[in-house]
């Protein structure tokens, strides 16, 4: 398994844990109306903590992975670039959604959740694309 494939597993796993953890935490705090639900601390924790875990895990993986597996070249570079581009487009759509919500003077609850959804979907779909592409390129023709 290449370093980039390991990284995709770490990022995808962290995104799933973040999403599930946030959903559970928020469900315990739900109020009526939903926009009064205290979401700031859970969101900050479940965006920041997985980001820190991913950073530490990637540094650790790079340290224990042989140098020839750390290099990204040829078809592997295209896989990484394509996954990054897909993730960036998803993040762009989420940011534009949040911008439109802000221009429409929506509640900050919805704006923050549009951005959070963009972060999580970007990580999940980008990592998923990389993993699928790595698996397809590893199969014999």
DACORFEN-V727734 format. One record per backbone hydrogen bond with DSSP energy under -0.5 kcal/mol. CO is the residue of the C=O (numbers start at 1). NH is the residue of the N-H. E is the energy in kcal/mol with one decimal. If there is no record, write none. Layout:
# DACORFEN-V727734
CO,NH,E ; CO,NH,E
This chain:
# DACORFEN-V727734
2,6,-2.2 ; 3,7,-2.7 ; 4,8,-2.1 ; 5,9,-2.0 ; 6,10,-2.2 ; 7,11,-2.7 ; 8,12,-2.7 ; 9,13,-2.5 ; 10,14,-2.5 ; 11,15,-2.2 ; 12,16,-2.1 ; 13,17,-2.6 ; 14,18,-2.5 ; 15,19,-2.5 ; 16,20,-2.8 ; 17,21,-2.7 ; 18,22,-2.5 ; 19,23,-2.5 ; 20,24,-2.3 ; 21,25,-2.6 ; 22,26,-2.9 ; 23,27,-2.0 ; 24,28,-1.3 ; 25,29,-0.7 ; 26,29,-1.0 ; 26,30,-1.0 ; 33,36,-1.9 ; 34,37,-1.8 ; 37,39,-1.0 ; 39,43,-2.3 ; 40,44,-2.7 ; 41,45,-2.7 ; 42,46,-2.6 ; 43,47,-0.6 ; 44,47,-0.6 ; 44,48,-2.5 ; 45,49,-2.6 ; 47,51,-1.3 ; 48,52,-2.3 ; 49,53,-2.6 ; 50,54,-2.8 ; 51,55,-2.1 ; 52,56,-2.5 ; 53,57,-2.9 ; 54,58,-2.7 ; 55,59,-2.1 ; 56,60,-2.5 ; 57,61,-2.9 ; 58,62,-2.5 ; 59,63,-1.7 ; 60,64,-1.7 ; 61,65,-1.3 ; 66,69,-1.4 ; 66,70,-0.9 ; 67,70,-0.7 ; 67,71,-0.9 ; 69,3,-1.3 ; 71,73,-0.6 ; 73,76,-1.4 ; 74,77,-0.6 ; 74,78,-1.4 ; 75,79,-1.9 ; 76,80,-2.2 ; 77,81,-2.8 ; 78,82,-2.7 ; 79,83,-2.4 ; 80,84,-2.5 ; 81,85,-2.5 ; 82,86,-2.4 ; 83,87,-2.3 ; 84,88,-2.4 ; 85,89,-2.2 ; 86,90,-2.0 ; 87,91,-2.3 ; 88,92,-2.4 ; 89,93,-2.4 ; 90,94,-2.2 ; 91,95,-2.5 ; 92,96,-2.7 ; 93,97,-2.2 ; 94,98,-2.4 ; 95,99,-2.4 ; 96,100,-2.7 ; 97,101,-2.4 ; 98,102,-2.4 ; 99,103,-2.7 ; 100,104,-1.8 ; 101,106,-2.9 ; 102,105,-1.5 ; 107,110,-0.9 ; 107,111,-1.5 ; 108,112,-2.8 ; 109,113,-2.0 ; 110,114,-1.9 ; 111,115,-1.9 ; 112,116,-2.5 ; 113,117,-2.6 ; 114,118,-1.8 ; 115,119,-2.3 ; 116,120,-2.6 ; 117,121,-2.9 ; 118,122,-2.3 ; 119,123,-2.2 ; 120,124,-2.8 ; 121,125,-2.9 ; 122,126,-2.1 ; 123,127,-2.3 ; 124,128,-2.6 ; 125,129,-2.5 ; 126,130,-2.0 ; 127,131,-2.6 ; 128,132,-2.5 ; 129,133,-2.5 ; 130,134,-2.6 ; 131,135,-2.3 ; 132,136,-2.5 ; 133,137,-2.3 ; 134,138,-1.3 ; 135,139,-0.9 ; 136,139,-0.5
